[in-house]
């Protein structure tokens, strides 16, 4: 509440201070009749004392529109050029340029060519770049992933600070936590299926990913519920007017074979229509744990129309991914050490265990600049994902002689997720004060249909003596359906005066949920919540900014306790302050912040009746978050991240414990590469990454811990003309590592040493 009062007071102070300037601006207006455009622009420049950059080839032979009561040079230029075949661009210093409209066409995104990404993002409806948002953000670009030869989302997220990939899910896809809380991913700024409803996690193939935006801290304004600690926003590749045909081939350890095609070109003479196709096919004999090899098939076409005022993109993602079971071992609770088992063969059962995830996704987005001050944006997404699980899953360690409780039941799920988001953005100035207002709504319909095995069983099995196993379940006839509808109405306001920029937002979210088990519907649940957020950025210099934010997240709770009383919603509050610093003549960007993220409550089993849950005070995490990316000197690329977080529960408990489990204190990554010209058309380079995390508690009583892990990866690359060669070794020193977990019966193994060779050729 105090912060809210400060924000309101700041806005009132700004309005009061700028009132004389506003009154003066309202008194002055300029009109002029239609005339040759070149003459009209010169008159505007003289009248307002504003320098204009005018392309004579663009304005020649064109008659300007009349200007009526223009109150600024920008307004006058917009009126004079409205509907004409020219483009008006506003530079960072507010300098106005009038150029040929033909050049306003889609270009390759900077994330495909650079480690440092600065442009506008779908994670901000205010049209801000990640650099200008009052939050700590990190971008993992396609260029970085290409250099590292990353092939899975888990490998890509090793670059992210504050993100822990959860490999202990005994299922495919990727689930992860951000600042200690489970999170769902977003795609192109739209929410994906809830992890509480759908087991597949985040699954998009990397071949069609332009960048991954790691958004630290909750953001209910952007995504509504299911967003407690932050999220990742996956941005897919878009068509552009540049003609390109790139084909690459990969081979590697365990029989890896992959082929990728990326074809792009303009479809019209004016370069406004463009198309792109990304396709990949990959297979392997096995994974490093001896389970079946991963397979990855993708076909992703897209179309785009772009000019000075309109940008329309439609695209599809058709994917089929098959993952072998994540290799694991079991913790010996007597020695508090993992069982020393072979890494290269399944612990239980044979090779053919894993999941299949089939994805059909359609996206459409339109950005229409209606006037110089009004822009309308609409986004729509349809996802349909089929998920099949077939494996022996460990549930409980029965004793330290190797006896496990094993389950043979599988599951088949189909998720349908339709999301739509539309908003209007208004931009205007009153004297020396700039304003941006956003108002819009989001609607999400999600349905998950699941079929469970009726012949599944749970039985004891000794993985050390390895007796004969019962077969996996084959009869699937027990059904369950979960249906969720979410609708949100939101508004945001960004006001700036000189170096000070203040932001406030509010979202009203309404949710309905119901479920059906074997044809019998349960009582529906409805709920709603209004969530604010606040932020401020102060430009200390042209290159150094200080920011602060207060953001909220929540998960709607429809559970009841044993007395049939509804349990409270799960809520978080993130308070954060930090700096954003452009270094090395704006060739590198440093984000550094201190944060405190507090959870109101969490759900645990009721000790009296474990069929129900109770709410207890939640957890708090406080720490520092630092990331650096860019090209400090020619040829050198850097991407580094480090987070240190101290987690604790708000109320210690002798029975439940006081340790937040599955969360390392430190998560870090450092990647650096250097490329040097060795001939007229040849370049050679080397790159390396060191990534890891500190040890973490397995249980809340901190009796058992996962050891710390650190891995080193190395790449060497050579480009000769249009030919690119990249050879890499992952886990260079072949260290035996384990991933964070919350279960003694499932301790995920870290990857063993592998090699990869990528050969690519640019035909044009």
N, C-alpha and C positions, 0 to 999 in steps of 0.2 A: 504494500500500500504506500509506503514511503517513497519507493521508486516511482510509482505512478504519479504521486504529487510532484515530484521533482521534474518529471517529463512535462507535465502540464504547465508548471511554472516556467520552465524553459521556453516552451512554445509561446506563452503569453509575453515573456520578456522580449522574444524576438519580434513578435508582432508589434509591440509597443515601440521598440527601437527603430523599426523600419516604417512607421506610419508616415513620417514626412516624405520619405522617398516614394511611398505608395501614392500619396496625394499628388505629388509632382508628376508621377508617371501618368496618372489618370487625366491630368490637365492637358497633356501633350498628345496630339495625334496628327497623322500625315495622310493626305490623300493625293492621288495623281491619276490622270487618265491613261487609257491604253496608248502605247507608243512602242517603237522598236525595243526589244528586250534589252539589248546592250545599253541603249540610252536610259531605259528605266532603272536598270541596276546601278548605273553610274550616278543617277540622280538620288537614289536611295543611299548610296555610300556617302555622297556629299551631305545630304540632309541630316543623316544620323552620325556622321563622323566616324563611320565604321568601315574598315578596310574589307573589300570583297575580292576573292580570287575568282576570276571569270574566265572560262574557257571560250575564246572567240569562235572556235569551230562549233561549239555547242549552241551558242545563242544567235549565230548569224541567220538572218532571214526570218526570225520568229518575232511575233508581236506579243508584247506583254499583256497580261490581264490588268484591268483597273485595280487600283489600290484604294481602299476606303477605310478611313479612320484607323490606320495602322498605328499601334502603340509601341512598336519596337522595330529595329532593323530586321530582325528575324521574321516578325509578323509581316512586314512589308514585302520581303523577298518571297515568303510563302504565298502571299496573295498574288504577286506579279507572275509567279511561275506555276500556279496551280493548274494541273491538267496539261501542262506543256511537256514535250519530250526532253526534259532536262532533269538533272538530279541536284538536290541541294544537300550538302553535307556540312555538319557542324563539327569543327575540330575541338580538341580538349581545351584549347584556349578561347573557345567561343568564336573563332574566326569562321566566316561563312564562305563556302566555295560553291559555285554553280558550274556544273560539269555536264558532259554528255551522259544521258541516261543509259546508254548502252553499257557503260562500264559498271553499272550497278547490277552485277550478276553474282550468282553463288560462287564462292571460292572455297578451296579446301580449308577445313578448320585447322587452326594452329596446333591443336592437339595431335594431328597426324604428322606434323613436321617438326615439333619442338617439345622439349621436356617441360618448359615453362608455358603455362596457359593463363591468359589474362582476360579473355573475351567474356561477353555476356553469357548467362547460363540459364537453363530451364529451371534451376532451383531457386530463382528469384523472379517473382512476378513484377518487381519494380524495375526490371531491366538492368539491374546492377551486375557488374562483373564480380567474380569471387573476391577480387582485390578490394572492392568497395563495400562488401557486406560487413556488418558489425558482428562477425563470428569468426572462429578459427576454422579454416577450410583447407583441404589438401586435394590436389588434382593429380590423378595418375593417368598420364597421356598414352595414347596409342603408340606414339614414338618410343616412349620408355618401355612399354610392353614388347614392342618389336625388338628392341636392342637386347632385352633380357630373355627373349624366346619364351615368354610366358604362354602357357597353354590352358591354364585353368584359372578360374576366378580366385581360388585359394592362393595360387602363386602370385597373382596380381596384387592381392590384398596384403602380401608380405611387405609391400612398400608403405603401408598406411600406419601411422602412429595412432594409438588408442583403439585399434581394432583387433579383436581376437577371433580368429576363425575357429569355429566349433567343429572339429573332426569327429567328436564323440557322439555322433547322432545315429550310428549304424544305418545310415541311409545316404543316398546320393544328394547332389545339389550342394549348396554352400549356405550354412547358417553362420551367423557371426554376432558378436556383441560389439557395441560402441560405448566406451566409457562405462563398462560394467553391466550393460543392459542388452537383452536380446533385441534384435532389430529386424525389420523387414526391409528389403531393398525397394527402391523406386526406379522406374524406367522412364526416361525422358520427362521427369518431373511428375509422373503419375504413380499412385500407390500400386504395389503388387499384392498378390494374395497373402493373407495373414498367415504367419508361421504357426499360429495357434490352431488354424483350420487345416493347413496343407503342409505335407511333410517334405515336399521336394526342395524347398529353399529357393535360393537364387541360382539360375541355371544358364543364363545366356552365354553362347559361345563367344570367345574373345575376338574372333576374326571380324565380327561386326560391331565391335565396341570402339567408339571414337575417344571416349575418356570416362573415367570413373571419378565422380566427385564425392569425396569423403566429407560429410557435413557433421561437424562435431556439435553436440548438444541437441536437446529435443527441438522439434519444429512442428508443433501441431498446426501452425498457420499454413504450412505447406501441404502436409499429408494427413491431417486429422489425427485419429487415434493410432494406437500401436506404434508409438514413437517416443520412447522414454529417454534414451541416451544419445540419439543421433541416428544417422542412416547413411547409406551410400546411394547415390543417384547415378544410374548407368545411362549414358548417352550413346545412342547408336549412330553409326556412320550415316551421313547424308549425301545425296547427289550434289554435284557442283559442275561448273562449266568447263573445268579443265579436262582435256582428253588424256585418258590414262588406261593402260592395260598392264597389270602386274600379275605375274604368275610365280608362285613359290612352291617349293617342295621341301619336306622335312623327313629325316630319318633319325633314329636314335635307339637308345637302350630298349630292351624287351620287345624288339620287333616293331618299334614305332614307325609308321609311315603316314605322312600327311601331305595333302595337296590343297592349295588355296588359290582362288581366282578373285581379283578385284578389278572390275571393269567400269569405267566411268567416262561420260562424254556429254556434250551439249547436243540437244535434239533439234534446235532451231538456229537459224543464221544469226539472230540477235543474242544468242546465248542465254535466253531467259528460261527455256525449257531444258532440263537435264535429267539424266537417268544414271542409275548405278546398280550393279549387281555384285554382291559378295557371296561366294560359295566356297565351301570347304568340305573335305572328306578325310577322315583319319581313322586309323585302327592300330591296335597293338596286340601282341601275343598274350601279355599278362601285365599286371602292375607289379610294383616292387615287392609286394607281399605275397605274390603267387596266385592271387585271384585273377579272374578274367581281365583281359586288357580293356582299356577305355576305348570307346568308339564315339566319333563326333561327326555329324552330318548337318550341313547348314546350307540353306538357299535363302538369300535375303535381297530381293529387288526393291528399288525405290524410285519414285518420280518426284520432280520438283519444278516449281515455277517461281521465279524471283525477279522482281524489278525494284525500283526505288521505293515503292510503297506497299508491295504485296510479297509475301513469302508463303508458299503452300507446299507442304511435303506430305506425301503418302508413301507408306512403306510396309513391307511384310517381313516376318521372320519365321521361317519354317525349319525347325530343328529336330533332330533325333539324337539323343545322347545316351550312351550306355556306360555305366561306371561299375568297375569291380568294387567289391566291398572294401572299405577303408581298412588297411591292415592294423591290427591291434594286438595287445597282450593284456595280461591281468596282473594286478598288484598283489603281491604276497603280503598280507596284513601282519604276518609275524615278523618278517624281516624288514617290512616297509620299503621293499624294493620290487621292481617289476620282475616277473618270472623271466629267466634268461632263456628265451625260446628263439628258434630260427626266424629271421626276418623275412625269408624268401619263400615261406609256405604258409597256407592257411592254418590258423590255430584250431579251428573246428570245421570239419567238412571239406569238400573238394573245391576245385577251381571255379566252378560255374555258380558263383554267388554275386549278387549285386542288384542294381536298379536300372530301370530304363525310364527316361524322361522324354516325352514327345511334346514339342511346343509348336503351337500355331499362334502367331501374334500379328495383329494389324494395328498400325498407328497412322493417325492423320493429325496434321497441325496446320493452322493458318494464322498468320500475323498480318493484320491489315492496318496500315497507317491511314486513318480517315482524314485527319487534318494535321497541321503542324503540332497540335497539342493533344490529339486523341488517337490512341492505338487500341485496337481490339484483338484479343488472342483467344483462339479456341483449340483445345487438344482433346483427342479421343483415342482410346486404346481398348482393343479386345484381346484377351489372352485366353487360350484354352490349352491346358497342360494335362497330359496323361502320365501317371506315375505308377510304376509297378515295382514292388519290392519282393525279392525271393532270396532269402538267406537264413542261416542259423544265427539267431541273435542272442547274445549272452545277457542274462537278466540279474543274476545274483551269484556271488562267490559263496559256495556252501562250505568249503574248507580250504586250507592251504596245501592240501595234497593234490590239488588240480581239479577239484570237483566244482563244476558250474551248473547253474540252472539254465537250460537252453530252451528257446522257443522256436518252433518251426512254422508258425503261422505267418503268412505274408499279408500284403494289402495291395489293393488296386484303387487308385484315386483318380478322379477327373475334376480338375478345377476350372471353373469359368469365371473370369474376372473382367467386367466391363467398367471402364472409368471414363468420365468426361469432366473436363475443367474448362471454364470460360471466364474471362474477366476483361474489364476495360481499364486502361491506364491513361490518366490525364496528367499532362505536364504543363506548367505555366510559371511565370515569374510575377511577383509583385515588388517592384523596385529591386532591391538587392537580395531579395529572398526568393529562392527557388522552391517549387512545390511539385511533388508527385503523389497522386492518389490512385489507389487500386481498389476496385470493388468487383467481386465475382462469386462464383459458386462451383462446388465440386460434387459430383454424384458418382457413387461406386455401388455396383451390384456384384456380389460374389457368391458363388455356389460351389460347394465341394461334395461330390458324390463318392462314397467309399464302399468297397465290397471287401469283406473280411473272410478269411478261410474258416470253414466250419470243421475241417479235419485237422486244424492246427493243434499242437500239443506243447506242453512244457514238461521237461524231464531232466534228471541229473545226467551229467556227462563229464568224464574225466579227460581233459585235453592232454594229459601227460601219457596216459596209457592208451588212449585213442581206440576205444572199442567201436563196434559197428554202430552206425547212426540210423535213426529213423528217417524216412524220406521227408522231404519238404511237403508242405500242404499243397493240394491241387484243387480242392473243391471250394469255390468262392461263391457264397450265397447269402451271407449275412450283410445287410445293407445299413448304411447310415448316411444321412444328408444334413449338411449344415448350410444355412442360408443367411446371408448378412447384407443389409443395405445401409449405406452411410451417405449422408448428405451434409455438406458444409457450406456456410455462407461466411464470407470473410471480407475484411477491409484493411488496407494498409495506408499509412501516410508517412512520407519522407519529406522533411523540410530542411533546407540548408541556407545558411547565411555565412558567406566567407568560408572560413575553415571548419565551421561547425555543421554537422549533419545529424539530425535526430529522426528516429523512426519509431513508430508505434503500430501495432497490429492487433486485430481482434477477430476471432473465428468462433462461430456457433456451429457445433457439430451435433447431428442427430443420428442415432444408430438404432436399427432394429435387427434382432437376431432370433432365429428359431432353428430347431433341429427335428429330424425324423429318424427313428430307429426301427428298422424292420417294418416300415409302413405305418408306424404309430407316431403321430406328431406330439412333441412336447409343447408346453406353454411358451408362447413367444415372449421375448423380452424387448423392452424399449428403454432408451435412455438418451440423455443429451448433456452437453457440457459446453460452456463458453470459456475460451482460453485466450489470454492476452500474451503479447510479448513486446519487449522494448529494446531499443538499441541506440547507440550513439557512436559517431566517428568524428574525431577531431584531427584535422590535418595540421600537424606541428610544422612540417615543411612540405615541399612538393614531393618528397620521397618518404617521409615518415608520418605515419598516422597512429593515433591511439584509439582503441575501441573498447566499448563495454556493452554487455548484453544481459538481459534478464529474460529467459525463455522458459516455457512450460510445456510439458508433455503429459500424456495420460493414456491409460488403457481402460476402456469401459469394462466393468465387471458385472456379470450377470449371475454369478454363483451365489448360493445361499448357505448359511451355516446350519447347524443341526436343528436350530429352532425355526428354520425357514425364513430367517431374516436375510435380506440381501446384503452381501459384503461390500465394503466401500471400494470405489474405483482406485486403481493404482496410478499415482501421480508423481511427477518429478518436477523439480525446479533447478535450472542451471543458471548460476551467476558466474560471469566471466569477464575478465579484463585483460587486454594485451596490446601488442603493437603489430603493425604491418610495415615493413621497411623494404623499400626498393634499393638494391645494392648493385654495385658494379655497373653504374650508368644505366640502370633499369634493366639489366640483363639477368638479374636474379631477384627473387622475392623471399623474404623471411617473414613467417608468422610465428609469434610466440605469445603464449597466454597462460594465466593462472585461472583455474576454474574450481567451482564447488558445485557438485550435482547431488541433490538430496531427494530421496524417495520417501513418500509419506508412509507407505505400508507395503507389506508383501504377504503372500498367502502361504501357509504351511498346513500340513495335516492336523486335524483336531486330535489331541492326545486321548480324548475320551471316546470319540467315534471317528476313526480314520477314513470313513467314507465321506466325511465332510472336511471343510477347511475353516481355518480361522485367520483373522487379520492380525498381524503384529507390526510394530514399528519397522520401517524399512531400513535402507542402507544409505550411506553417504560416501561419496568419493571426492577427494580433493587432490589437486596435483597441477603439474605443468605440462604443457603441450607445445612442442617446437617443431616446425618443419621448414625446410629450405629447398628451393628448386630453381633451376635456371642454368645459364651458360656464363659463368664469371669471366672467362677469357675465351677467345676463339678456339674452337675445337674441344673444349672441356664442358661436359654436362654433369650436373649434380642433382640428386634427389635424395634428401635426407629427412628422417622423422624420428622424434624421440618423445615418449610420454612416460611420466612417472606419476602414479596415482596411489594414494593411500586410501584403502577401502576399510570401512568398518560398519557394523550394524548400529542403529540408533539406540537399541537397548540390548545390552549383553544378556546372554542366557546360558545357564550352566548346562542345560539339556540340549539346546539347539546349537550353541556355540556363538562365537563372535568373530568369525573369519569369513569374509566373502570368498567363496570357493570358485575355482575355475578362472580366476582373474589374476594374471601376473602383475606385479607392481610396475615393472618396466617393460615397455615394448619399443623396439628400435629397428631402424633400417638405414643403411648408408649405401647409395649407389653412385658410382663415378665412372665416367668413360672419357677417353681422349681419342680424337680422330685427327689424323694429319695427312695432308696431301703428299703423295709419294711419286706423282707423275702428272702429266698433263690432264689425264682423265681417270686418275686412280687415287684412292684414299684408303688408308689402313688405320685401324684403331684397336683399342683394348678396353674392356669394361668389366667391372666387378661389383658385387653386392655382398654386404655382410648384414644379416638380419637375424633377430632372435628375440627372446623374452626371458625374464627372470623366472625363478621357480614360482609355483603357485600351489595353493592348498587344494586338495581333492575333496575334503570334507569340511564342514563348517566348524568342527571342533579342532581343526588343524592338526589332526593326528597323522595324516598322510599327505605327502606332497609330490607333485610332479617336478622333476629336476629342471634346472635352467637349460636352455637350448640356444645354440648359436650356429648358423650355417654360413658358409662362404660359397659364392657362385662366381664363375669366371667366363667371360666371352671374348672372343677375338673376331674382328670383322674386317672385310676387304671389299671395296667397291672398285670395279674396273669398267668404266663406261656405264652401261645399263645393267651390268651383272653385279649382284650383291651376294656375298658369302658370309655366313655367321656360324661359328662353331662354338659351342658352350659346354661347360661341365657344371652340373649342379651338385651341391654338397661336395665341394672339391676335396676335402680332407676325410670324407666318408665317416663322419661322426654319427654315432648312434644317439638319436634324440627322441623325445616324446613330446606330444602336444598336450595343452591344458585339457583337463577333464574334471567332471564332477562325480565320477563313478569309479570305484575300485575294480569293478568288473569289466571296464572298457577303457584301456589306456592306449590312445592312438599312437602309432609309431610315426616318427619323422621319416622323411624320404631318405633313401640311400643314394649313393653316388650314381649319377646317370650322365649320359652325354647326348647332345643333339647337334645335328648339322642342318642348316637352312641354306638353300640356294634359291635366289629369286632373280627374275629378269623383267625389266620394264621394256615392253615392246614399243610403247609411246606414252 
